[in-house]
């Protein structure tokens, strides 16, 4: 059975549906500061094993994603 989690894209807050069987990495990324201003808020990067694009930038923190994954396994 294919299992998905729904995440929120950092750029435009549109939903991203991630197949949990192909998650390759998850990590927190800090804010990006350009010319003394925050150009990108702190976020989480989640990537797949099937595509080498560096991952998707999402709003949900790492601990929330792990909670979603744990709930799927119950």
N, C-alpha and C positions, 0 to 999 in steps of 0.2 A: 504494500500500500504506500503510495506517495504521500508525504507529509510536508506541509508548507507552514511557514510563519509569515505574518504580515508585519513589515517594517515601514518606517517613514523616511523617504528620501530627504536628505539635508537641504538640497538645492531648492526644490519647489514643493516640498511636503506632500508629494504624491506617494501612493503606496507602492512598495516593492514586495513581491511574494517570493520568498526564498525556499527552495527545496532543501530541507535539513539534511538530507543524505549526501549533499554535495558541498557542504560548508567546509572550506579549507582553512580559513583563518578568521579570527575576530580579535580586534585590539582597539584600545582607546587612543584617540589623537587629540592633542591639545589645540587651543586656539591658535590661529595664524595671524600674525601682526605684520602689516605692511605700512610703512611710513607712519608709524606710531598709532595706527588705528587697527582695530580688529577687523580683518577682512574675511575671516571664517571662524565661526564659533567652534567650541570643543564638540567633538562628535565621536562616533564609533565607525570603524571600517570593518566590513564583513565581505569576505571573498569566497569564490567557489573554486572547486578543484577542476572544473571543466572549462574555465576561461581565464586567461592571463591578462586581466585588465586592471589589476591592482586592488580591486574590490569596490564595493558600493559604500558611499558615505551616508550614514543613517543617524537619526536623532536619538534613538533608544540607546541608553547606556549598556555596557557589557553585562552587568548583573541582571538587567531586565531580559536581555536576550537569553541568558542561561536559564532564567526562570521559565521562559516560554518553552525552551527545549526540555526542561525537566517535566513540565506539565504534559508535553506530548508523549513522554515515556511512561506515564502512569496509566 
